[in-house]
Amino acid sequence: MISDERRPIARRTTPRLPSPRRSSLRGGAVVAAVVTGAVLLAGCTAPAKQQSPVGSASGPAASQAPDGFEQYYGQSLEWEDCEDGLQCATASAPLSWQDADAGSIELSLVRNPADGRDPEGSLLVNPGGPGASGVDFVRGDAQNGGSTFGKRLQDAFDIVGFDPRGVQRSTPVTCFDDARKDESLAKDFDRDTDAGLREMQQEYEAWNAACAENSGEVLGHVDTQSAARDMDMLRAVLGDDALNYLGFSYGTQLGATYAGLFPDRAGRLVLDGAIDTTLSSEEISHGQAVGFENALRAYVQDCQAGAGCPLTGSVDDGMRQIRQVLDHAYERPYPTSSSGRTVTQSLAFYGIAVTLYNQGSWPALTQGLDEAINQGTGDVLLYLSDQYFDRNADGSYSNNSEEAMRGVNCLDDRATTDAAQMRADAAAIEKDAPTMGSFFGYGGLTCAGAEYPQVEQEFDLQAKGAPPILVVGTTNDPATPYVWAEGLASTLDSGVLLTYQGEGHTAYQPSRSCVADAVESYLADGDVPADGATC
């Protein structure tokens, strides 16, 4: 098993990998805790002294509500002390923002009160996913001594995390039981044959049928636009005239959607690890495949430059050896010491992918590959895939991030289900990402048998009228490729791009002074960095 010093570092939640879309790669909670990187920063270009508005703690909340929804905007939260000095509350939200009479759902919140003497209001945060828990995100920061959010943010704001609709402690999406979930996530399919595609489709149909049976009507209302409308209600209930927000990975899509729906209520928004909201599901999958391929190449080059690397020859040779590990797992799943469990190709893939979210996890990948190549066993890769899916040692799962992610993605945007087109798209992906690409095709089948239709887009992609929106991109981010940050910043009418030159998923963390200074100066003081600033 992996030693304590080589445990993979939690990732902030990304988009989840293969079939699912927007955050296809999980981030979700996939590492929904803290991302600690191993890359030193160069200096950041100086920010321009442009001022952006901050949301003040006041305002007639109920009067800002859509007709029929005044009770939600006018509600009072009952905050209670919970662990680690935090405060917890539950808000009520409408099941449907189109039908005030459809009933209500619950949203779970946690608040870390501001340390400063004159706080500026609330800072809503989202770690990604879709499907990651904002409650766990803020709790994890408190348990780790405030390592996620810098002191300036903790002084200036009440930091508020929430579980979006469908996620964990809020009214959740529920699908398979744990044993059936194990079986589903470990399955491999022969995508080259019609029979294999039918088997794949049937598995997703079974998953989606279980979600419909066990979740109830909330399954049809967990789309990103509904979650963004929830955020506006929470802004009002928290007493803020404008929304101040820090979102990572899928959280950037949620933040951009909010700005497109409510540009006049946007305060200071930071979107880190950006998703380009103009892209289709197919384009998202292709981009992520190339992103993970590039991150894997960077890992191989680093591994081969050090001692104890199991990959020999050139970088291309090393990439082929990793592909051989994946192919071996398909033909003969790796045995493990865990009773009844083997490492299939699917689990091997996720075990590799989870380590690419930040460079500090690369030693764990070296351990896993060394064991597979030299011992023919898969204990480390199994452990790593369990980390990706938040599976506990006792076989239970610590959250419903996979279920929520698929539910959100199937409402937001669906890829084609035409077999010929899926195969053509898959071939194009594999051409550009020969090692990892085969796991990113056929995403349209994820929503096979989904009970609810895709939701129509109602927001302005450009968010005209919003104040400056800070978009942060990392040059070799595997899950949200840098080109997406460029795309989102250019699409948003007031987008400002900040670039971090390095490895890993998302850039902001207090230890990276250049990025942290720019993000925190913007959020706490309203100082907008120069567009195109680089760290």
N, C-alpha and C positions, 0 to 999 in steps of 0.2 A: 504494500500500500504506500501512498505518498506520505513522505515525512512532513512534519509540521512546517518546516522551513520551506518546503516546496509546494505547499498547498496553493492552488491557483487563487489569485486575488479576485475578489468579487467584482463583477462588472456592473456597470450602472444599468443595465437594461437596455437592451438594444432592441432591435427589431429582430425577430426570430428568423432563423434560417429558412431553409428550403421552401417548402410549399407555401407557407404563409407568406403574406406579402409585405406590406409597408414595414414592418419591422420584422420582417421576415425572420431576421435572425434573432433572436431573442434577446434580446436584450431584455427585455422585459424585465423581468427581474433577473434575468439571467445573470446579471450580476447586479442586481439591483442594489447593491450596497454602496461600496466605495471603490473608485478606481484609483489605484496607486500606480503611477507610471514610473518607469526606470529611465526616462529620457531627460537630460538636462536641457534647459532652455537658453536660447540666445535672447538678446535684448528685444523688447517689443518697441515698435515705433511709437512716438509720443502721441497721446490722444489729443484731438482737437477740443477746444473748450466750448463746445456747443452744449446747451442745456436741454434736458428732456424733462417733461413733467412727471411728477410723482403723485400717486394716489393718496389723498388725505383721508383720514378716518372720520368721515361724516357722510351726510347725504340721505335724502328721503328714499329709502330702499324700495318700498312697495310701489311708489309712483314710477319706478323705472321698469316695472314688470310688464311683460306682454299681457294683453287683456285676458283675464281669466286665471292668471297665475300669481296674483297679488299675494296670496297666502304664503307662497314659497319665498318670495322676495322679502316679505315682511316678518318672517319667523325669527325668533330669538333662539340662539344656541345656548345650551346649558353645558358649560365647560366644567369638567371634573378633573381633579388631579389624577394622573396615572403615573406609570413608572418613569424613572430617570428624570424627574422634575418637569415632565411634560403635562399638557392638558389635553383631554380627549372629549370629543363631542360627536353627536350624530345629527345630520341634517336630513330633512325630508326634501325629495325632489319628485317632480312629476314623472310617471312612467313614460309618458309621451309629451313632448313639447308641442305637438300638434293638436292634442286633445286633452283639455284640462280635466275632463271627466273620466279619464282612463284609469285613474288610480295613482298611487304613489310608490316610490322606492326609497331606500335609505342610502345615505352616503356617509361613510366613516371618515372622521378627520382627527388629526393630531396637531397640536400647536406647541412650538418652543418659543415662549415669550421673549421679547427683545430684552437684551441686557443693557442697552443704552438708556439714558435718562429721558430722551425725547424721541421715541420711535416714530417712524414715518408711516406706520400702518403695517399691512400684511404683505408677505412675499409668498405667493403660492408656488409650489414646486412639484414637478412631475419627473420621475426617473426613467420613463420610457415604456417599452413593451411593443404594442399595446398589451396590457395585462399586468404591468408591474404595480406594486403597492406603494403609493406615496406615504402611507402611514409607516410602513416598514422602513422607507427611505429616511424619514426624519428620525424615527426611533434608532435606526442604525447609527446615524450621526451622533445622537446623544450618547449612545452606548460606547462609541469610539472616541469620546472626548471632544466632539466638535471638529472632526477631521474632514468633513465633507463641505461644510460651508465656512467661509472665512469669518474672522472676528468682526470685520466691518459690517458684514451682512447680519451677523447675530446681534450686533449692537443696534443696527438701524431698523430691523424688521422683526415682527412676529413671523417666524418661519412656519408655514402651514402646509402639511402634506395631507392628501386625501386619496382614498381608493376610488378611482372612477367607477361609474356604473358598470356592473358586471364583474368587478374585481373584488376578490377576497372578502373583506369585512363589510363592504357595501353589498347591496343585493346582488348575489353572484350568479355567474353562468356555471352550471354544473353538468357534467357529461358522464363519462365512464367511472366505474369504481376503480380503486387503485390497481387491482390485479389486471383488469381489462385494459387499463391505461398502459401498464407495463408492456402488455402484449402488443398493443397498437404502436407504441413508439419504437419498439424493437423490430418491427416487420420490415423486410426487404421486398422489393418488387422488381420484376423483370420489365423495365419500361420499354424494351425494344420489341416486345410482342404485344399483340392485341389482347391476349389472355392476361398478360401481366398488368396491362392498363385497366382491364375490367376488374381484376382483383384489387388494384389500388383504389379504383372508384368505389367498389363495394365497401372497402374499409372506411373510407371517408363518409360514405352514406351511413354506415353504422354509427360512426362517431357523431355525426350531425343529428341523427335520429335520437340518440341518447341525450344530446344537449336539449333538443326540443322537448323531450319527455320530462327531463329532470329540472329544467330551468324555468319553465313557464314563459309568460309574455315578455319578460325582460330581455330575452334573447333577441327579440326583434327591435330593441331600442338601445343597443350598446354602441351605436355608431359614434364616430368622432365628433360629428356636428352636435349630437345630443350632449356629449360630454363637455364640449365647449360652452354650450348654453348652461350647463350645470355650473361651470366656472364663473359665468357672469352672475348667476344667482348667488354663489358663494361670495364673490366679491362684494355684492350688495349687503349680504347678511353679515359679513365681517366688518362692514362699515367703511369701505374704501370707495372713493369716487372713481378711481381708475384701477385697473388690474396691474399689479407688478408681479412678474412671473419669470421663473427660471426653469426651463424644460430641456430635457436631454433625449436624444434619439427620437423615438416616436413622440416624445413630449414636444418636439419642435413642430411636428405636424399638428398636434393639438393646439399649440400656441399660435401657429400661423392661421389655423382655422378660426380661433377666437378673434384674432385681429381682423380677419375677413368678415366676420359676422358683426363685430362691435368695434370698429376702428375708432369711434369717438370715446370709447371707454378703455382703450388700451393705454396703459401707463408705460412702464419701462419693461420691455420684454427681451429676454436673452434666450436664444435658441441654439443649443450646443449639440453638435453631431447631427447636422441638419438633414432632413428629408425634403427632396424637391417635390413640391405638391403638384407640379405639372406632369409628372411622369406616370405612365401606365403601370399596371402590375407586371407586365412582361419586361418593361424597361427597368423597374425596380429589381426584379430577379436577376437580370443580366448584370446590372451594376454591382449588386452585392456579390455575385459570383466572381467577378473580376477583382472586387475589393478583397475578398478572402484569399483569392489566388495570389494577389500581390503581397498580402500580409504573410502568407505561408512562405513565399519566396524570401522575404526579409528574414523570417525565422530560420530557414534552411541556411542562408548565408551566414547568419550569426552563429548557428549551431556548428557548422563546419569550421568556423574560425577558432573555435574553442576546443577544449579537451573533452573526451568522453562522448562525442557525438556518434550515434549509430549510423548516420548517413554518410556514405562514401562518395568519392569522385567530385564532379562538378555540381553546381547548384541544380542544373537540369537533371543530373543523375539522382540527386537527393529528392527532387520532386517526384521522379518516377518511382523511387523506392517507397515514398509515402502512398502513392497510388497503388502500389503492389500490396501494401498493408490493407488498404480499403478493399481491394479485389479479393484478397485472401479471406477477409471477414465475410464477404458475400458467399464465397464458395465453401469455406469451412470456418464458421464462427469461432472466435478465440475462446477457449475454456477459461473459466475463472474459479476462484475459491468460494464465490458466492453461490450457495445452493440453488441449482436449477437455472442459473443465469449464464448466458454466453454473450460475447460481444459480436453482434451482427454488424453488417456494413453500416446500417443507419446509426447505431450507437457509436461505432468507431468514428464516423464522420462528426457527430456532435461532440465527442470527446476531444477531437482535434480542434474543432471550431471554437470551442469555449476558451481555449488557451490563447486565441489570437486577438481577443478583445483588449488585452494590454500586455506589454512586453514583460512585465514582472511574472507572467504565467508561463513564459517559454520554457523554463527548466522542467516544469511538470510535463510538458509535451515531450521533451527529450526523454524523460523517464518512461512515459507511456510507449513511445516508439521503440526505445531500447528493449523493453520487456517483450513487445510484440515481435520484433525482428529477431532477437537473440534467444528468447525463451519460448516463443510461440504461445504466450498466454496474454490475457487482457485485463488483469485486475486494475491497472492504473487507468486504462482507457474507459473501463466501466465506471470507475470512480468519477472520472472527469465528465462523462456523459450524465451521470446522476447529478453532478453539480450544475450542469446546463439546465436540466429539467427540475431542479430543486426537489430531488427525490431524497428522502431520508433513509438511513440505514435499515430501518424497520419496514421499509416498503411503502410507507405513506408519503404523500407529497405535501410540502410545506405551504403551498399556495395553489391557486387555480390559474396561474398565468398562461399556461398553454390553452386552456379552455377559453379564457377571456380573449386572448390574442386572435384565435381563429374566429370567434364570434364577431369581434370588431372588424377584422379584415374582410369577412364575407359580406358585411353590410356596406363597407366603405368602397370597395372596388374589387371586381372579379376578373380574372384572366380568362382567356378563351378555353373552351372545352373541346374544340375541334381537334381530333387526333392528329390530322395531317399538320395543322398549324402548330400544335404543341411540339411535334417532333421537329419541325423546321426551327422553331424557337430554341429547342433544347440543343440542336446541332450547332446553332450559332453561339450559344453560351459555351458549349464544350470546346469550340474552336478557340475562344478567347480565354477560357479557364479550364485547361485539360485535366488538371488534378482534382479540382473541387466542383467544377461546373455541372457535373451530372446530377448533383443533388438540388439544383435550383430550377429545373424545368418542371413542366406539368403542374404548375401551381393552380391552374383552373380546377383541378380535381379536388382541391382542398374543400371547396364549397359544394361538392356533389350532394344533392339531396337536401341542401339547406332550405329550411322552411320559409324564411323571410327574404324578400327581394332586396337588391342593392338600393341604397338610399340615394336620392337625387342630390346633387351638389347645390347648396343654397348660399355659399359664401363667396366673396370676392377674392380671388387668388392674389390680387395685387394689394389688398387691404388699403385702398386709397383713403387718405385722411388720417391714418395712424401716425403717431410720432415715430421717431427713429427706432428701428427694431434691430438689435444686435444679433447677427448670425455668426456662429463660430464653427470653423471646420478644421479638421486635422488632415494633414496631407496624405497619410497612409492609414486612414481609418478603414477597417475591413467592412464594417456593418453599414456605415453611412458614408460612402466614398466622398472625398473632398469635392468632386465636381458637383455633388448635390448641394453642398453649402453655397458654392458659386451660383448654382441655378436658383436656389431659394432667395439668396440675397438680391439677385437681379430681378426676380419676379416681383418681390415685395416692393411697392412704390417707395418705401422709406427704409429699405434694407441696407444695413452697414455690415460689411464682411470683415471678420477678424480671423486670421490664419495662424494655426499652430503647426510648425514644421516638426513632425515626429510620428511615432507609431501609436496605435491603440485607438480605442473607441471613446470619443468625446475628449475635450481638452481641459475644461475648468477643474481645478482643484487647488486648494490653498497653497500647496507646495510648489506649484508652477507660478512663480511670482509675476511673470510677464502677463500671462493670461488672467491670473487672478486679479492683478491690479486693474486691468482694463475692464473686466466684468464687474468687479466690485465698485470701481469708480463710477461706472455707468449706473448700476442699480442704486447705490447708496447716495450718490451726489448728482447724478444726471449728466456726467461728463461723457459725451459720445466720442468713441475713438474715431480716428481718421479712417474713412472707408479704404480697405485694402491694407490695413496695418498687419504686420507680421511678427510673430514671436518665434 
